[in-house]
Amino acid sequence: MGVRELGLPARAASAGLPERVTIWEVGPRDGLQNEKAVVPLEVKLEFLDRLAGAGLTTLEATSFVHPKWVPQLADAADLLAGLVPRDGVRYPVLVPNARGLDRALESGVGDIAVFASATESFARRNLNSTVDEQFAMFEPVVTRARAAGMRVRGYLSMCFGDTWEGPVPVEQVAAVGRRLFELGCEQLSLGDTIGVATPGQVEELIDAYAAAGIGVDALAVHFHDTYGQALSNTLAALRRGVSTVDSSAGGLGGCPYAGSATGNLATEDLVWMLDGLGIAHGADLDALVATSVWMAGKLGRPSQSRVVQALSG
């Protein structure tokens, strides 16, 4: 008897968890951006449509980063022009700078995200700036976006550990994140960029934001599964009241700064856990698995998601 025939997961609610979780799907952007072979535009468009058809309502579609840095996303404008939006689905894009915002406005985007660093080392390598200088770059972007009626999310990288600096002080992460809210970001996604966090760290950081006057309703979490901790870290965040979780269909993606990184938290693995806990999310697991199997075929390698492997084997 296969796993699907067993009717798993059994549902057993756990006290103190959100009734509903918003899944912020990053597969089309964060998941594909490090692929060495360029994925055809028509495949990306079908991927987005399949994910929307599976019930996901927030799909991070692409990024207006310079093609020199991320060739995979050089087709951002064409992708948005060819996208057929589904009712009730948001398609945010990552915007690195003022030129990226110009392109987003030209494409009629309604939701953007900016990408900041909690550490000096990563700010220098990823943004060619210091931690303080990055805010001077983001301020006009966020201000103009908000004036245009856009919703703005802030990503904060290296929240738990930095490749060059080691563990990152909680107070430092909370202070940098607070400055993103002060700029005008409506939501902050706390990123475990190299996948080194453990649940106690997650709880500690969320508590630090609460102490700084920032509630869990304004926070999201973004975990990589380098050391197999993404689901346990997510559960720790849920127990603190966080109700927006970033994930990537099939576990697509990885961190170029950690050679052993195995990618983002897989959306299917997240959905399996949420289903078992009786937490609503709106996604269809079978449709997600089918989508990730399809995309794995396009990429020429098996899905990293344990749930995809179990249900498609």
N, C-alpha and C positions, 0 to 999 in steps of 0.2 A: 504494500500500500504506500503510495507516494505522499509527500508532505501536503500537497493540495487536497488530496482525498481525506486526510486526517482532520480537515477543517480548522487547522491552527491559524493564528494563535488563539488560544482560549482567552476570553476577556475577563480580566480581574482588575477592577478599578483600584487606584491607590490614592489615599487622601492627600489633599494639599496641592493638587495639580490643576492646571488650567482646564476648563471644559472644552476649549477649542484652541488649536494651534494653526497659525498661518505658516504655510510652507513657502519660503522664498526660493524659488528654483533658480540656481545659478549655472546649470549645465550648459546652456547655449553660449554663455559668455565665459565664465571662469572655467568651466569644464573643457571647453574646446580651445581656449586661447593658447595653450602650450602644445597643441598638436603640431607635429613637424610637417606632416603633409596637409596641404590646404584642403579643407572640407568644402565640396562644391556648394554654391549658394542654394541650389534647389534642395539639397540634403538638409541644410540648416533650416530652411523654411518649413520643410516637412517635419523636422524635429520639433520646432516650436508648435506647429499645429497639432502634432500627436500629443505633446505634453498638455496643451490646452484641452484637447479632447479627453485626456485622462483626469480632468477635473482640477488641475492646478490653476490658480488664479493670479499668481505673480510670477512672471517669467522674465528674468533678466536677459534681454535679447542680444546685446552686443556692447561694444565700447567704441567711442570716438577717439581712441588713442592713435597716435601717429603710426601709419603703416610700417614705418621703419622699425619700430619697437615691437609691434605685434602684427606680423604679416597676416596671421589667420583672420584678423578682424578688419582687414583693409576694405572689405565689402560692406561695411556698416550701413552706409547710406543706401546702397542697393538693397540690402536686406530689409530695411525699414520701408523702402518704397514698394517692395514686393510682398510685404507682410499683410495678410488678411486678418485683422484683429477679430477676436471672438468677444461677444458681449460679456462684460463682467470680468475681463482679464486685463491686467496691467502688464505693460511691457517696458520696464525701466531700462535705462542704458547708463553705462559708466562714462563719466565725463572728467577727463584729467585736468583740463585747463580752459581758458577763455575761448580758444579756438574750437575746442571740443564742444563747448556750450553753443557757439555759433552754429555748428553743424547740427546739433541736437534741435535747436530752434527751427532751423531750416527744414528738418525732417518731421516737425510736428510732434516731437516727443513730449509726454506729459509728466514723466517721472525720471529723475536723474539720481546718480550717486557720485560722490567724490571719494577718493581713496587716500587716506592719511596714514601716517606712521606714528606709533607711540615711542619709537626710539630714534636716536640720532643716526645710528649706523644704517638702518634701513631707509631713513629719509634721504640720506646722502646717495645711497645706491639706487633707490627706486624712483626718487623724485628730484635728485640733484639739488637738494636743499637741506636746510636744518629743520628741526622740529618747529622752531618759531617762524622760519621763512615760509613753510608750507601754508600757514594761515594767511599770509599776505597774498599767496597765489589763489587760495580758495575763496577769500572774502568777496571779490567782485563776481566770481562765478555763482556763489550761493545767493548773493544779493540780487543779481540779475535774474536768476532762475526763479526765485520767490516772487519777484516783481512781475514775472511773466505767468504766474499762476502754477508753476511747477512744484511738485513735491520733491524734497531733497533728502536723501539718505546719506549718512556718513559711514564709510568703512574705516575701521581702525585696525591696522595690522600690528603684528608682534605684541599682542596684549599679554601673553603669558611667558614667552621666551623668545630670545633673539639669537640668531645664528652666531653673531659676533659678540654680543654683550651678555649672553646668558639669561638667567631669570630677570624679568622686568618688574621693578617695584610697583605694587598695586597703586600707591599714591600717584605715581607718574602717569599710569594709564588713565586713572580717573581724572586727573587734571587736564590731560590732552583731550580726552573725550568731552569734558565739560566745555572746552573752548569750541569744539565743533557745534555743540548745541547753541552756544552764544552767537556763533556765526549765522545760525538759522536752520541747521539741520533738524529735521523732525524725528528722525530715528537714527540710532547708532548701532551698527553691527560690530560686535566684539570678535575680532579674528584671532584664532590660534593658527597663525600662518605656517608654522613648521610642525604643528601637531604634537606639542610637548605637554599640554595642559593635563591636569588631573582634576577630579571633581572638587576637591577641597579648594583649589585655586579658583575654580569657577565661582563657587559660593562666596569666597572672599572678595573677588572683584565686584560681583553684583552687589554685595553688601556695601562696598566702598562707594559705589555710585549712589546707593540709597542714602548713605551718610552725607553725600554731596548734594542731596536734594533732587536726584534724578531717579524717577520711578521705573519699575520694570516694564511698564507699558511702552516706554520709549526705547527699550533695548531689544536687540536681536543677538543671536549667537551664530558663529560661523566656525565650525571645527573641521580640521583635517585629521585623517585617521592614521597618521604615521606610526603611532605606537598602539593602535587599536583602542583608543580612548574616546573616540568621537561620540558614540552612543551614550556611554556613561557620563561624559561631560554634558551632553544634551539633557539627560535626565536630571542632573544636578541643577542645571539652569531652569528646567521646568519646575522643579521643587522650590525654586526661589521666585517663581511666578512669571518668568519669561514666556511669552507666547508666540514669538516669531522665530523660526529656525531656518537658517540657510542650509540647502542641501543640493546635491547634484545627481541627476538621474544616472543610474548605473555606477555611481562613484567616480564619474569623469573628473579629470583635473589632477593637479598635483602642485607641489611647490618647487620651483626651480632652485630654491635656496636650501633644500634638504634632499640629499640624494636618495634617502630611503622613503621619502614621502609617497604614500599610496593613494593620494587624492582626497577629495572632499567626502564628507559624510554622504553616503548614498541615500537618495530619496526613498528608495524601496525599503532600505533597512530602517529608516526613520518611520515610515508608514507602518511597517510591521509592528514596531514597538508601540506607536500611538494606537493602533488597532487593539493591541493586547491590553492597553491601559484604558480603553474605552474613551479616548480623546478624539473628538471630531476634527476633521481636517479637509474633507471634501474630495480627496483623491481616490481613484480606482486603482487598487494595487495590481490587478491583472493587466490593465491597460498600460500601467507604468512598466511592468516587467516586459510586456510585448514591445514597448517602445525602446527599452534599453537593449533588448536582444536584437532588434532591428538596427539600432545605431552601432552596436558592437560589430555587426556584420559589415556595416559601412566603413568602420575603422579598421577592420581586419584583426580584431583581437577580442577575447572574452570580456564580459563585464566584470568589474571589480566588486560589485555588490554581492554580498553573501546571499541575500534573499533572492536576487535574480538567479544566481547559480542554483539555489535549492529548488526554485519553482520552475525553472526551465530545463532542468537536467533530465 
